[in-house]
Amino acid sequence: MDRLQGPLDAVVAISREVELPAVLHRIVTTAMDLVGARYGALGVLDESGERLEQFVADGLSAQEREALAEAGLPRGQGVLGHLIRYPDPLRIDDIPGHPSSVGFPAGHPRLHTLLGVAITVRGEIYGDLYLSERDDGQPFDAHDETVVVALAGAAGIAIDNVRLFARIRVGAEQFQRLLLPTPPDLRPFTAVAIYRPAAEPSQLGGDWYDAIPLPDDVVAVVIGDVAGHALQAAAAMATTRNMLRALVFDQSCPPGVVLDRLDRALETVTNQRVTTTTLARIEPERAGWRLRWSTAGHVPPLLVTREHHVVHLLGEPGLPLGVDTEQPRPDHTRLLPPEATVVFFTDGLIEHKDHPLDESLSALAGPAAVHADLPLPDFVRALADQHPSDGHDDMAILALRTPPA
């Protein structure tokens, strides 16, 4: 039972990883632990199956790594190449004395023993797992070989799973981006939007933005976030966005009334999810512009002037959509100076589990002020790169800049 428990724990540990580099490194370190090896490596084959394109090693000291850096990637010769050409398990008690041995490069530790096992993924050789120098000084035995062969089988499944997961994740991200529009020509304004998925792998999200040119030089801007993930959240986001697009063309209604109508319509025709959103209109005001907005439980927009002043557009927030259609939705207004930037964003840009929301909002003001005079695409990228959040959630940003006076 003790002998079985080690490999079982190893398989569980490898299966927990969801990023390929982490899986490959975990395979190496787990194999080293199981047989008590001082050195371990995993060589990944290229498409030809004849050469190594990646080599993940562990057990080397910093000095040994530095000494080997100039040698570059192993070329799969010697006993490493032997295992590539003949992928049966390989045990060697004296590497220098093996017929395939070609010696070691300068700076390489002088190794004597080797246990090599091929890793197969979907019937094809993916790479080879190499172990060297048992801690007790003994050569690898048949039991070591059996354990590592079993681990290699589990490793092949883990590698296949993580590659499938990566393809699904990329497809989900591409689908999410297809649901989000490219801001249209909003002249005399300039507008830039950006969407970034969570740092940790996740499913489809509910973040969205929209910018809609209206008659008489009016622009409607929307930012929102549907609660939850997966296809249900993405479908709810698409329904909400499309319905809101139709409602904003009634220019006689302020944003609060439009959100109220949206909330009631969603309640009637959909299985509504809780959604936070901000709807804003930018309208001509004498020689300048006026911002009118209403918030449904969403984080406040940011106003950044060309003088590098940053203001959070705080106002009484309404309830999120899908909570209570009887509650009023307050409207707010503010004059916008020339060359001012209004930043609408989702909470993924600022949310951090270790910091309160007010603190994160203040932290966002710093990079916004520093980069206020950058061209709008660079400004938005700077905010996305220097955000104060912990990266656990998707983020969306839509920034709009007023024209010069």
Salt bridges, closest charged atoms under 4 A:
GLU17 OE2 - ARG26 NH2 3.02
GLU19 OE2 - ARG169 NH1 2.86
ASP46 OD2 - ARG51 NE 3.53
ASP58 OD1 - HIS25 NE2 3.00
GLU133 OE1 - HIS112 ND1 3.91
ASP136 OD2 - ARG134 NH2 2.67
ASP141 OD2 - ARG134 NH1 3.43
ASP144 OD2 - ARG134 NH1 2.71
GLU145 OE1 - ARG91 NE 2.79
ASP160 OD1 - ARG122 NE 2.95
GLU173 OE2 - ARG177 NH2 2.93
ASP185 OD2 - ARG187 NH2 2.61
ASP210 OD2 - ARG241 NE 3.35
ASP210 OD2 - ARG245 NE 2.55
ASP250 OD2 - ARG261 NH1 3.06
ASP260 OD2 - ARG264 NE 3.08
ASP263 OD2 - ARG329 NH2 2.98
GLU283 OE2 - ARG281 NE 2.93
GLU283 OE1 - ARG292 NE 2.75
GLU285 OE2 - ARG286 NH1 3.60
GLU285 OE1 - ARG290 NE 3.43
GLU307 OE2 - ARG306 NE 3.15
GLU326 OE2 - ARG264 NH1 3.78
GLU339 OE2 - ARG306 NH1 2.91
GLU351 OE1 - HIS392 NE2 3.40
ASP354 OD2 - LYS353 NZ 3.46
GLU359 OE2 - HIS355 ND1 2.71
ASP373 OD2 - HIS308 NE2 3.75
ASP378 OD1 - ARG381 NH2 2.35
ASP385 OD1 - ARG196 NH1 2.68
ASP390 OD1 - HIS392 ND1 2.51
ASP393 OD1 - HIS229 NE2 3.74
